Amino acid sequence: SAMTPVGVLLVATAGIAASAATLDSLRLVRDHLVYNNRESLRKYVIRIILMVPVYSISAMGGLLYKQSGIYFDTARECYEAFVVYSFLKFLFEFLGGDEVLPNKLRNYSERSHMFPFCYMKSWRMGRVFYDNVKLGTLQYVVLRPILAWATFALYQNGLYNSGEFRIDRGYLWVTLINNASQIWAMYCLALFYFVCKEELAPIRPVGKFMVVKAVVFFTWWQSVVLAVLVRYEWISRDGNVEDVVNGTQNFLICVEMLLASMAHRWTFPVRDFRQLFSNPNSTPSAMKSVFDAVNVTDVFVKDVWDASSRINMSTQHEASSKNFKNRMADIEMSPLIFRWDEKEAHVPQTRPS
C-alpha cells in the first residue's frame, strides 16, 4: 500500500540519519586504518565501530522492505553478539592477550560476585576467572545467532508473532532466553572491568563499555517495551502489532545510530591509540586491516573450538578426579574388609566388586 505523507517524511528522516551515521562511522574506520598502529587492537575497534553501519542499514532495509524485515533483523542480531565478544577481546588484548592475561590475573585479589549474582561462589583468580568470563560472553555469541535463526524459522511458519506474549508463540520464549543470555554476557564484561579497572584506565573503558551496552542492551529492551505499548494500545496503530513494532523500532534505530556514531568518535578516538602506541616506523596495511576486521573465523571457529575443547577437558578432568577419589576411599576402607595374618603384614587393596 502507498505511504501517507507522514510515513514518507518519517522514512526520509530515518534515511538521512542512517546515511549520516554510516558515513561518519566509515570515516572513523578510515582514521583507524591510517593512524592506529596497534594491530591486535585495531581490528576489534573497527568491528565495534561497524556496528553503527550494520544497525543503520538493516533498520533502513526493514523500513523500506517490510516483508523482508526478518532477514535484516537476523543479520543485525548476529552482528550484535559479535560486537559484545569483540569488546571483551579488545580488553583482553590490551592487557596482554590469551597467552599472558590468565597468568597476570593470578596476582589479583579474588572478588565476590555482584548483584544479582552475589549468591554465587567467587571465581578463583587466574585461568578459572579468565575462562569463566570468556565463556560467559562467548555463550551469547553462539546462542544469539541460534535464536535469530529460530526466530526466522518460527516466523516463516507463522509461529513467532512479534510483540505477542503468548506461551504458544515463539516471541515470548525467544525474548526470555535472549534476555537471560544477554544479561549474563554483560555481567561477565562488567565483572572483568571491575577486577582490572586500574590497568584498563589508560584506554578509558567506561565510556566504551557504556556505548556498547547502550546500543546492544537498550535497542533490545526498546523493542520489548514497544511491543508492550503497542499490544495494549498505549501507542495507536493502524496495522497489526508486528508491523507497528518493527516499523517504530527500525525508525528509532536509524535516529539512535546517529547519536551512537557521535559517541563512537568520543569513546574510540584515534588520538588515544596514537598516544598510547605511537610507532612512527609502523604503517598499517589498510587491506590487511579490513580483512582482519571482517574475518570472523577467529571467533566462530578458533575461540568457539577452543572453548568447547576446554569444556571437554574440564569434564574429563572432573570425571577422572571423581574416579580417583572413589579408589582412594576403597583403599582407606580396606582394613575393614581384608583379614590380618600373624605372619603377613596388611597390604591395602581395593574393595572387591
DRENMAR-39694 format. One record per residue (C-alpha): z, y, x. Coordinates in nm, 3 decimals, always signed. Each point is the difference from the previous one (the first is absolute). Layout:
residues N
@z = Z | y = Y | x = X
...
//
This chain:
residues 353
@z = +0.000 | y = +0.000 | x = +0.000
@z = -0.067 | y = +0.360 | x = +0.111
@z = +0.283 | y = +0.195 | x = +0.160
@z = +0.159 | y = +0.297 | x = -0.173
@z = -0.008 | y = +0.338 | x = +0.179
@z = +0.366 | y = -0.049 | x = +0.092
@z = -0.080 | y = -0.344 | x = +0.141
@z = -0.285 | y = +0.141 | x = +0.209
@z = +0.230 | y = +0.272 | x = +0.134
@z = +0.270 | y = -0.252 | x = +0.093
@z = -0.247 | y = -0.232 | x = +0.176
@z = -0.150 | y = +0.296 | x = +0.189
@z = +0.349 | y = +0.114 | x = +0.108
@z = +0.084 | y = -0.352 | x = +0.115
@z = -0.330 | y = -0.022 | x = +0.189
@z = +0.061 | y = +0.326 | x = +0.185
@z = +0.357 | y = -0.101 | x = +0.092
@z = -0.107 | y = -0.349 | x = +0.112
@z = -0.289 | y = +0.137 | x = +0.209
@z = +0.218 | y = +0.261 | x = +0.168
@z = +0.271 | y = -0.259 | x = +0.075
@z = -0.253 | y = -0.245 | x = +0.141
@z = -0.172 | y = +0.256 | x = +0.223
@z = +0.332 | y = +0.135 | x = +0.128
@z = +0.121 | y = -0.351 | x = +0.082
@z = -0.323 | y = -0.089 | x = +0.179
@z = +0.037 | y = +0.315 | x = +0.212
@z = +0.352 | y = -0.111 | x = +0.093
@z = -0.134 | y = -0.346 | x = +0.090
@z = -0.262 | y = +0.166 | x = +0.221
@z = +0.270 | y = +0.202 | x = +0.176
@z = +0.197 | y = -0.316 | x = +0.076
@z = -0.313 | y = -0.175 | x = +0.127
@z = -0.064 | y = +0.285 | x = +0.242
@z = +0.347 | y = +0.108 | x = +0.111
@z = +0.245 | y = -0.287 | x = -0.061
@z = +0.008 | y = -0.198 | x = +0.325
@z = +0.259 | y = -0.259 | x = -0.105
@z = -0.232 | y = -0.283 | x = -0.105
@z = +0.272 | y = -0.236 | x = -0.125
@z = +0.126 | y = +0.267 | x = -0.243
@z = -0.330 | y = +0.166 | x = -0.084
@z = -0.140 | y = -0.281 | x = -0.213
@z = +0.311 | y = -0.013 | x = -0.218
@z = -0.002 | y = +0.377 | x = -0.047
@z = -0.366 | y = -0.012 | x = -0.106
@z = +0.071 | y = -0.280 | x = -0.246
@z = +0.278 | y = +0.202 | x = -0.161
@z = -0.212 | y = +0.316 | x = -0.020
@z = -0.289 | y = -0.193 | x = -0.157
@z = +0.230 | y = -0.079 | x = -0.291
@z = -0.094 | y = +0.339 | x = -0.150
@z = -0.381 | y = -0.062 | x = -0.005
@z = +0.052 | y = -0.354 | x = -0.133
@z = +0.225 | y = +0.121 | x = -0.282
@z = -0.223 | y = +0.300 | x = -0.077
@z = -0.327 | y = -0.194 | x = -0.012
@z = +0.147 | y = -0.287 | x = -0.202
@z = +0.163 | y = +0.236 | x = -0.251
@z = -0.322 | y = +0.201 | x = -0.037
@z = -0.195 | y = -0.321 | x = -0.047
@z = +0.242 | y = -0.106 | x = -0.272
@z = -0.054 | y = +0.331 | x = -0.181
@z = -0.380 | y = -0.015 | x = +0.016
@z = -0.038 | y = -0.373 | x = -0.066
@z = +0.274 | y = -0.099 | x = -0.241
@z = -0.132 | y = -0.350 | x = -0.057
@z = +0.015 | y = -0.071 | x = +0.373
@z = +0.342 | y = +0.159 | x = +0.050
@z = +0.165 | y = -0.335 | x = +0.070
@z = -0.215 | y = -0.043 | x = +0.313
@z = +0.104 | y = +0.339 | x = +0.138
@z = +0.364 | y = -0.067 | x = -0.082
@z = -0.013 | y = -0.335 | x = +0.181
@z = -0.140 | y = +0.157 | x = +0.316
@z = +0.259 | y = +0.278 | x = -0.007
@z = +0.292 | y = -0.236 | x = -0.050
@z = -0.106 | y = -0.226 | x = +0.287
@z = -0.024 | y = +0.297 | x = +0.236
@z = +0.336 | y = +0.129 | x = -0.122
@z = +0.183 | y = -0.303 | x = +0.141
@z = -0.205 | y = +0.023 | x = +0.320
@z = +0.122 | y = +0.358 | x = +0.054
@z = +0.368 | y = -0.093 | x = -0.044
@z = -0.026 | y = -0.266 | x = +0.269
@z = -0.207 | y = +0.226 | x = +0.226
@z = +0.281 | y = +0.254 | x = -0.010
@z = +0.252 | y = -0.264 | x = +0.109
@z = -0.232 | y = -0.107 | x = +0.284
@z = -0.033 | y = +0.365 | x = +0.098
@z = +0.378 | y = +0.019 | x = +0.045
@z = +0.006 | y = -0.335 | x = +0.183
@z = -0.268 | y = +0.111 | x = +0.245
@z = +0.175 | y = +0.326 | x = +0.076
@z = +0.314 | y = -0.194 | x = +0.099
@z = -0.185 | y = -0.246 | x = +0.223
@z = -0.186 | y = -0.242 | x = -0.225
@z = +0.050 | y = -0.365 | x = -0.091
@z = +0.076 | y = -0.111 | x = +0.356
@z = +0.263 | y = +0.261 | x = +0.091
@z = +0.169 | y = +0.105 | x = -0.324
@z = +0.184 | y = -0.325 | x = -0.096
@z = +0.182 | y = -0.001 | x = +0.337
@z = +0.070 | y = +0.373 | x = -0.023
@z = +0.160 | y = -0.044 | x = -0.343
@z = +0.267 | y = -0.228 | x = +0.151
@z = +0.162 | y = +0.309 | x = +0.150
@z = +0.045 | y = +0.160 | x = -0.342
@z = +0.321 | y = -0.037 | x = -0.198
@z = -0.022 | y = -0.215 | x = -0.311
@z = -0.047 | y = +0.195 | x = -0.321
@z = +0.117 | y = -0.095 | x = -0.348
@z = -0.251 | y = -0.006 | x = -0.281
@z = -0.036 | y = +0.306 | x = -0.218
@z = +0.016 | y = +0.034 | x = -0.378
@z = -0.112 | y = -0.188 | x = -0.206
@z = -0.002 | y = -0.289 | x = +0.250
@z = +0.345 | y = +0.067 | x = +0.146
@z = +0.121 | y = -0.344 | x = -0.116
@z = -0.234 | y = -0.171 | x = +0.248
@z = +0.116 | y = -0.124 | x = +0.337
@z = -0.107 | y = +0.235 | x = +0.280
@z = -0.286 | y = -0.115 | x = +0.222
@z = +0.072 | y = -0.083 | x = +0.362
@z = -0.159 | y = +0.259 | x = +0.225
@z = -0.291 | y = -0.112 | x = +0.214
@z = -0.265 | y = -0.248 | x = -0.103
@z = +0.168 | y = -0.078 | x = -0.334
@z = +0.009 | y = +0.364 | x = -0.110
@z = -0.354 | y = +0.061 | x = +0.126
@z = -0.143 | y = -0.305 | x = -0.181
@z = +0.181 | y = +0.077 | x = -0.326
@z = -0.125 | y = +0.359 | x = -0.007
@z = -0.352 | y = -0.109 | x = +0.088
@z = -0.009 | y = -0.282 | x = -0.256
@z = +0.160 | y = +0.221 | x = -0.263
@z = -0.288 | y = +0.246 | x = +0.031
@z = -0.270 | y = -0.259 | x = +0.059
@z = +0.081 | y = -0.181 | x = -0.325
@z = -0.121 | y = +0.309 | x = -0.187
@z = -0.327 | y = -0.005 | x = +0.196
@z = -0.059 | y = -0.360 | x = -0.110
@z = +0.134 | y = +0.026 | x = -0.355
@z = -0.167 | y = +0.329 | x = -0.099
@z = -0.361 | y = -0.126 | x = +0.035
@z = +0.098 | y = -0.321 | x = -0.181
@z = +0.140 | y = +0.205 | x = -0.289
@z = -0.307 | y = +0.223 | x = +0.004
@z = -0.234 | y = -0.298 | x = -0.033
@z = +0.228 | y = -0.157 | x = -0.262
@z = -0.025 | y = +0.328 | x = -0.193
@z = -0.376 | y = -0.014 | x = +0.032
@z = -0.012 | y = -0.359 | x = -0.131
@z = +0.236 | y = +0.077 | x = -0.290
@z = -0.200 | y = +0.310 | x = -0.087
@z = -0.326 | y = -0.196 | x = -0.013
@z = +0.159 | y = -0.247 | x = -0.242
@z = +0.159 | y = +0.266 | x = -0.221
@z = +0.355 | y = -0.092 | x = +0.101
@z = +0.105 | y = +0.303 | x = +0.204
@z = +0.028 | y = +0.290 | x = -0.248
@z = +0.095 | y = +0.287 | x = +0.231
@z = +0.288 | y = +0.205 | x = -0.136
@z = +0.124 | y = -0.267 | x = -0.242
@z = +0.340 | y = -0.151 | x = +0.086
@z = -0.046 | y = -0.333 | x = -0.177
@z = +0.125 | y = -0.331 | x = +0.137
@z = -0.328 | y = -0.168 | x = -0.099
@z = -0.207 | y = +0.248 | x = +0.204
@z = -0.038 | y = +0.031 | x = +0.374
@z = +0.084 | y = +0.370 | x = +0.039
@z = +0.376 | y = -0.052 | x = -0.042
@z = +0.024 | y = -0.282 | x = +0.255
@z = -0.227 | y = +0.165 | x = +0.255
@z = +0.209 | y = +0.317 | x = -0.029
@z = +0.330 | y = -0.183 | x = +0.053
@z = -0.120 | y = -0.211 | x = +0.295
@z = -0.177 | y = +0.291 | x = +0.168
@z = +0.300 | y = +0.226 | x = -0.042
@z = +0.238 | y = -0.254 | x = +0.156
@z = -0.235 | y = -0.061 | x = +0.293
@z = -0.058 | y = +0.371 | x = +0.055
@z = +0.370 | y = +0.088 | x = -0.007
@z = +0.080 | y = -0.268 | x = +0.259
@z = -0.281 | y = +0.114 | x = +0.230
@z = +0.110 | y = +0.363 | x = -0.020
@z = +0.363 | y = -0.102 | x = +0.052
@z = -0.090 | y = -0.187 | x = +0.320
@z = -0.185 | y = +0.309 | x = +0.125
@z = +0.299 | y = +0.223 | x = -0.077
@z = +0.246 | y = -0.241 | x = +0.163
@z = -0.207 | y = -0.012 | x = +0.316
@z = -0.012 | y = +0.379 | x = +0.011
@z = +0.378 | y = +0.039 | x = -0.034
@z = +0.057 | y = -0.250 | x = +0.282
@z = -0.251 | y = +0.164 | x = +0.238
@z = -0.002 | y = +0.361 | x = -0.118
@z = +0.116 | y = +0.145 | x = +0.333
@z = -0.282 | y = -0.159 | x = +0.199
@z = -0.251 | y = +0.082 | x = -0.277
@z = +0.100 | y = +0.368 | x = -0.009
@z = -0.286 | y = +0.124 | x = +0.228
@z = -0.263 | y = -0.101 | x = -0.257
@z = +0.186 | y = +0.159 | x = -0.293
@z = -0.001 | y = -0.316 | x = -0.212
@z = +0.175 | y = +0.136 | x = -0.310
@z = -0.295 | y = +0.211 | x = -0.117
@z = -0.245 | y = -0.280 | x = +0.074
@z = +0.212 | y = -0.252 | x = -0.188
@z = +0.042 | y = +0.230 | x = -0.299
@z = -0.376 | y = +0.065 | x = -0.027
@z = -0.084 | y = -0.372 | x = +0.012
@z = +0.280 | y = -0.083 | x = -0.243
@z = -0.098 | y = +0.280 | x = -0.238
@z = -0.366 | y = -0.101 | x = -0.019
@z = +0.068 | y = -0.373 | x = -0.038
@z = +0.322 | y = +0.004 | x = -0.200
@z = -0.055 | y = +0.311 | x = -0.211
@z = -0.355 | y = -0.085 | x = -0.110
@z = +0.114 | y = -0.346 | x = -0.108
@z = +0.295 | y = +0.123 | x = -0.203
@z = -0.214 | y = +0.278 | x = -0.138
@z = -0.229 | y = -0.260 | x = -0.157
@z = +0.299 | y = -0.183 | x = -0.152
@z = +0.147 | y = +0.323 | x = -0.146
@z = -0.341 | y = +0.097 | x = -0.140
@z = -0.029 | y = -0.341 | x = -0.163
@z = +0.336 | y = +0.049 | x = -0.172
@z = -0.081 | y = +0.356 | x = -0.112
@z = -0.341 | y = -0.095 | x = -0.139
@z = +0.125 | y = -0.323 | x = -0.155
@z = +0.263 | y = +0.182 | x = -0.205
@z = -0.239 | y = +0.290 | x = -0.071
@z = +0.200 | y = +0.257 | x = +0.191
@z = -0.341 | y = +0.082 | x = +0.147
@z = -0.266 | y = +0.039 | x = -0.269
@z = -0.297 | y = -0.231 | x = +0.029
@z = -0.337 | y = -0.042 | x = -0.166
@z = -0.094 | y = -0.336 | x = +0.152
@z = +0.191 | y = -0.317 | x = +0.084
@z = +0.309 | y = -0.003 | x = +0.221
@z = -0.177 | y = -0.147 | x = +0.303
@z = -0.276 | y = +0.263 | x = +0.015
@z = +0.240 | y = +0.292 | x = -0.040
@z = +0.243 | y = -0.133 | x = +0.264
@z = -0.275 | y = -0.073 | x = +0.252
@z = -0.181 | y = +0.329 | x = -0.061
@z = +0.316 | y = +0.208 | x = +0.032
@z = +0.114 | y = -0.192 | x = +0.307
@z = -0.336 | y = +0.040 | x = +0.176
@z = -0.012 | y = +0.373 | x = -0.074
@z = +0.351 | y = +0.054 | x = +0.134
@z = -0.074 | y = -0.205 | x = +0.314
@z = -0.305 | y = +0.217 | x = +0.078
@z = +0.213 | y = +0.315 | x = -0.019
@z = +0.295 | y = -0.154 | x = +0.183
@z = -0.217 | y = -0.119 | x = +0.289
@z = -0.085 | y = +0.363 | x = +0.077
@z = +0.374 | y = +0.059 | x = +0.048
@z = +0.029 | y = -0.324 | x = +0.200
@z = -0.279 | y = +0.107 | x = +0.238
@z = +0.188 | y = +0.325 | x = +0.066
@z = +0.319 | y = -0.197 | x = +0.060
@z = -0.183 | y = -0.225 | x = +0.247
@z = -0.103 | y = +0.305 | x = +0.203
@z = +0.367 | y = +0.096 | x = +0.024
@z = +0.144 | y = -0.348 | x = +0.066
@z = -0.278 | y = -0.147 | x = +0.219
@z = -0.119 | y = +0.301 | x = +0.204
@z = -0.200 | y = -0.073 | x = +0.313
@z = +0.217 | y = +0.237 | x = +0.205
@z = +0.297 | y = -0.240 | x = -0.026
@z = -0.194 | y = -0.278 | x = +0.169
@z = -0.156 | y = +0.231 | x = +0.259
@z = +0.344 | y = +0.126 | x = +0.101
@z = +0.161 | y = -0.344 | x = +0.010
@z = -0.284 | y = -0.194 | x = +0.162
@z = -0.206 | y = +0.255 | x = +0.191
@z = -0.248 | y = -0.169 | x = +0.232
@z = -0.289 | y = +0.226 | x = +0.105
@z = -0.181 | y = -0.288 | x = +0.169
@z = -0.016 | y = -0.202 | x = -0.321
@z = -0.285 | y = +0.058 | x = -0.245
@z = +0.023 | y = -0.231 | x = -0.301
@z = -0.318 | y = -0.170 | x = -0.117
@z = -0.068 | y = +0.118 | x = -0.356
@z = -0.199 | y = -0.308 | x = -0.099
@z = +0.261 | y = -0.239 | x = +0.137
@z = +0.279 | y = +0.194 | x = -0.170
@z = -0.177 | y = -0.011 | x = -0.337
@z = -0.062 | y = -0.373 | x = +0.039
@z = +0.367 | y = -0.062 | x = +0.087
@z = +0.112 | y = +0.200 | x = -0.302
@z = -0.222 | y = -0.179 | x = -0.254
@z = +0.038 | y = -0.343 | x = +0.156
@z = +0.276 | y = -0.153 | x = -0.214
@z = +0.004 | y = -0.340 | x = +0.170
@z = +0.305 | y = +0.100 | x = +0.207
@z = +0.201 | y = +0.007 | x = -0.324
@z = -0.163 | y = -0.250 | x = -0.235
@z = -0.069 | y = -0.259 | x = +0.272
@z = +0.222 | y = +0.048 | x = +0.306
@z = +0.323 | y = +0.134 | x = -0.152
@z = -0.010 | y = -0.217 | x = -0.313
@z = -0.076 | y = -0.306 | x = +0.213
@z = +0.279 | y = +0.084 | x = +0.247
@z = +0.244 | y = +0.057 | x = -0.284
@z = -0.085 | y = -0.331 | x = -0.170
@z = +0.029 | y = -0.183 | x = +0.335
@z = +0.340 | y = +0.155 | x = +0.064
@z = +0.121 | y = -0.098 | x = -0.348
@z = -0.113 | y = -0.360 | x = +0.061
@z = +0.175 | y = -0.005 | x = +0.339
@z = +0.317 | y = +0.139 | x = -0.156
@z = -0.008 | y = -0.263 | x = -0.276
@z = -0.049 | y = -0.280 | x = +0.253
@z = +0.281 | y = +0.137 | x = +0.216
@z = +0.238 | y = +0.009 | x = -0.297
@z = -0.095 | y = -0.356 | x = -0.093
@z = +0.056 | y = -0.126 | x = +0.356
@z = +0.332 | y = +0.187 | x = +0.023
@z = +0.117 | y = -0.156 | x = -0.325
@z = -0.102 | y = -0.346 | x = +0.122
@z = +0.186 | y = +0.058 | x = +0.329
@z = +0.316 | y = +0.108 | x = -0.184
@z = -0.016 | y = -0.313 | x = -0.217
@z = -0.028 | y = -0.222 | x = +0.308
@z = +0.293 | y = +0.177 | x = +0.165
@z = +0.207 | y = -0.053 | x = -0.313
@z = -0.082 | y = -0.370 | x = +0.015
@z = +0.117 | y = -0.018 | x = +0.362
@z = +0.324 | y = +0.182 | x = -0.080
@z = +0.074 | y = -0.249 | x = -0.279
@z = -0.078 | y = -0.303 | x = +0.215
@z = +0.364 | y = -0.078 | x = +0.098
@z = +0.066 | y = -0.073 | x = -0.365
@z = -0.276 | y = -0.253 | x = -0.039
@z = -0.015 | y = -0.191 | x = +0.333
@z = +0.263 | y = -0.242 | x = +0.125
@z = +0.210 | y = +0.044 | x = +0.311
@z = +0.013 | y = -0.277 | x = +0.255
@z = +0.278 | y = -0.063 | x = +0.253
@z = -0.247 | y = -0.035 | x = +0.285
@z = -0.279 | y = +0.231 | x = -0.113
@z = +0.023 | y = +0.375 | x = -0.025
@z = -0.117 | y = +0.153 | x = -0.318
@z = -0.354 | y = +0.145 | x = +0.026
@z = -0.098 | y = +0.236 | x = -0.284
@z = -0.304 | y = -0.116 | x = -0.192
@z = -0.183 | y = +0.116 | x = -0.307
@z = +0.113 | y = -0.130 | x = -0.335
@z = -0.210 | y = -0.298 | x = -0.113
@z = -0.222 | y = +0.072 | x = -0.295
//
